[in-house]
């Protein structure tokens, strides 16, 4: 067993809402802008579908948390055929619902494919969904998306603790994007099977987490 991580600030539920608000910059592009259908690399989705996925994921997380899930369940929704502006509104609403569910979770945990996650683990995963897929969409839209540094810092330390040493020499947003395969940073390998450590940090064995199946967006 490797030594556990240094104590780190957890990811509070409010960070999910803060991350969702950052996606408001995508509204610079009107609904009829053809770039909404452009590829949100490195995924195979369009920018519009990427935003829709964020709302899908947050609502799914909220359902798992609220029901104290102990195993898999079907998503609440899988895409919604509405305009991008409505998708962005869905993200904001879903973030608020998830944040409320996480506050209610307290010290309990709920099942996620990556583990039996606590509130900080859920919040870190949600922030990653919002900011990373938001950044993918921003690339397709040619929009500058500012990722909140403090939120990124807490998220890296909580759900990607093996990447935390890179925070000493690189910006938190760059580290978050690098560990999820969206940027290059020394010391962080591009791993298409990157995954979260969503269980309490005390349960981390010191090794990077890797998923056993390809991500949904491949």
C-alpha positions in Angstrom: 0.0 0.0 0.0 1.4 3.4 -1.0 1.2 6.4 1.3 -2.1 8.2 1.2 -2.4 11.7 -0.3 -1.7 14.9 1.7 -4.9 16.4 3.1 -6.6 18.5 0.5 -9.6 20.7 0.4 -12.8 18.9 -0.6 -15.0 19.9 -3.5 -18.1 21.6 -2.1 -21.5 21.3 -3.8 -21.4 25.0 -4.8 -18.5 24.3 -7.1 -20.8 22.4 -9.4 -23.0 25.5 -9.7 -19.9 27.7 -10.3 -18.7 25.4 -13.0 -22.1 25.5 -14.7 -22.2 29.3 -14.6 -18.8 29.3 -16.5 -20.6 27.7 -19.5 -22.6 30.8 -19.9 -19.9 32.1 -22.2 -21.0 29.6 -24.8 -24.2 31.6 -25.2 -22.1 34.1 -27.2 -23.0 31.9 -30.2 -26.7 32.2 -31.2 -28.7 29.0 -31.6 -28.6 29.2 -35.4 -24.8 29.4 -35.6 -23.6 26.4 -37.6 -20.6 25.9 -35.3 -23.0 24.3 -32.7 -23.0 21.3 -35.0 -19.2 21.2 -35.4 -17.1 18.5 -33.7 -16.3 19.0 -30.0 -13.0 17.2 -30.1 -11.7 14.9 -28.8 -15.2 13.5 -28.6 -17.3 12.4 -31.6 -20.1 14.7 -30.5 -21.1 18.1 -31.7 -20.8 21.2 -29.5 -24.6 21.1 -28.9 -24.6 17.4 -28.0 -21.7 17.9 -25.6 -23.7 20.5 -23.7 -26.7 18.2 -23.7 -24.5 15.5 -22.3 -23.5 17.7 -19.4 -27.1 18.2 -18.4 -27.8 14.5 -18.9 -24.8 13.6 -16.6 -25.7 16.0 -13.9 -29.3 14.8 -13.7 -28.2 11.2 -13.7 -25.8 12.0 -10.8 -28.5 13.8 -8.9 -30.8 10.7 -9.2 -28.0 8.3 -8.0 -27.2 10.6 -5.1 -30.8 11.3 -4.1 -31.8 7.6 -4.1 -28.5 6.6 -2.4 -28.0 4.2 -5.2 -26.3 0.9 -4.5 -25.9 -0.2 -8.1 -26.6 0.7 -11.7 -29.7 2.4 -12.9 -30.9 3.8 -16.2 -30.3 7.4 -17.1 -33.1 9.9 -16.6 -32.6 11.3 -20.0 -30.2 10.8 -22.9 -30.1 13.9 -25.0 -33.0 16.4 -25.6 -33.8 17.9 -29.0 -33.9 21.5 -28.0 -31.9 24.6 -29.0 -28.5 25.2 -27.4 -29.7 28.1 -25.3 -32.2 25.7 -23.6 -29.5 23.1 -23.2 -27.4 25.6 -21.3 -30.4 26.5 -19.1 -30.7 22.7 -18.5 -27.1 22.6 -17.3 -27.7 25.4 -14.9 -30.8 23.9 -13.5 -29.3 20.4 -13.3 -26.3 21.8 -11.4 -28.5 23.4 -8.8 -30.5 20.2 -8.4 -27.3 18.1 -8.0 -25.8 20.6 -5.5 -28.9 20.4 -3.3 -28.8 16.6 -3.4 -25.1 16.6 -2.4 -25.8 18.9 0.5 -28.5 16.4 1.7 -26.1 13.5 1.2 -24.0 14.5 4.1 -21.5 11.8 5.2 -23.4 9.1 3.2 -22.3 7.7 -0.1 -23.9 6.5 -3.3 -22.9 4.2 -6.1 -21.2 5.4 -9.3 -19.4 3.1 -11.8 -16.1 4.4 -10.5 -16.9 3.6 -6.8 -19.0 4.3 -3.8 -18.7 8.0 -4.0 -19.0 10.6 -1.2 -20.2 14.1 -1.7 -16.8 15.5 -2.5 -16.2 12.7 -5.1 -19.5 13.4 -6.7 -18.9 17.1 -6.9 -15.5 16.6 -8.4 -16.8 14.3 -11.0 -19.6 16.7 -11.8 -17.2 19.7 -12.1 -15.1 17.6 -14.5 -18.1 16.8 -16.7 -19.1 20.4 -16.9 -15.7 22.0 -17.5 -14.1 19.4 -19.7 -17.0 18.9 -22.0 -17.7 22.7 -21.9 -14.2 23.2 -23.0 -14.7 20.7 -25.9 -17.8 22.6 -27.0 -16.0 26.0 -26.7 -13.3 24.7 -29.1 -15.9 23.9 -31.7 -17.6 27.3 -31.2 -14.4 29.3 -31.2 -15.3 30.8 -27.8 -12.9 31.5 -25.0 -14.1 29.6 -21.9 -12.5 30.6 -18.6 -12.3 27.7 -16.2 -12.5 28.8 -12.5 -9.0 28.2 -11.1 -10.0 27.5 -7.5 -12.7 25.0 -8.6 -10.2 23.2 -10.9 -7.6 23.1 -8.2 -10.0 21.4 -5.7 -11.3 19.0 -8.3 -7.8 17.8 -9.3 -6.7 17.3 -5.7 -9.9 15.4 -4.9 -10.7 13.1 -7.9 -7.3 13.1 -9.7 -4.9 13.1 -6.7 -2.1 11.5 -8.7 -2.0 14.7 -10.9 -1.9 17.1 -7.9 1.9 17.4 -7.9 1.7 19.1 -11.3 -0.2 22.0 -9.6 3.1 23.2 -8.2 4.2 24.3 -11.7 1.1 24.6 -13.9 -2.3 26.3 -13.7 -5.1 24.2 -12.2 -7.2 24.4 -15.4 -4.3 23.2 -17.5 -3.8 20.2 -15.1 -7.5 19.3 -15.2 -7.4 19.4 -19.0 -4.2 17.4 -19.2 -5.3 14.6 -16.9 -8.5 14.3 -19.0 -6.5 14.2 -22.3 -7.3 17.7 -23.5 -3.8 19.3 -23.0 -0.2 18.4 -22.8 1.8 18.9 -19.6 5.1 17.3 -18.5 4.6 14.5 -16.1 1.0 13.8 -17.1 0.5 11.0 -19.6 -2.4 10.9 -22.0 -4.5 8.0 -20.9 -7.7 7.4 -22.9 -8.9 5.2 -20.0 -8.5 8.0 -17.4 -10.9 7.7 -14.5 -11.9 9.3 -11.2 -11.1 8.5 -7.7 -14.6 9.1 -6.4 -14.4 7.3 -3.1 -13.0 9.1 0.0 -9.4 10.1 -0.4 -8.5 7.9 2.6 -9.3 4.9 0.3 -6.9 5.9 -2.5 -4.0 3.4 -3.0 -1.7 6.0 -4.6 -2.1 4.8 -8.2 -3.9 6.5 -11.1 -7.4 5.2 -11.6 -8.3 3.7 -14.9 -11.7 2.7 -16.3 -12.3 -0.8 -17.6 -14.6 0.3 -20.5 -14.2 3.1 -23.1 -16.0 6.4 -22.2 -19.5 7.0 -23.5 -18.3 9.7 -25.9 -15.9 7.5 -27.8 
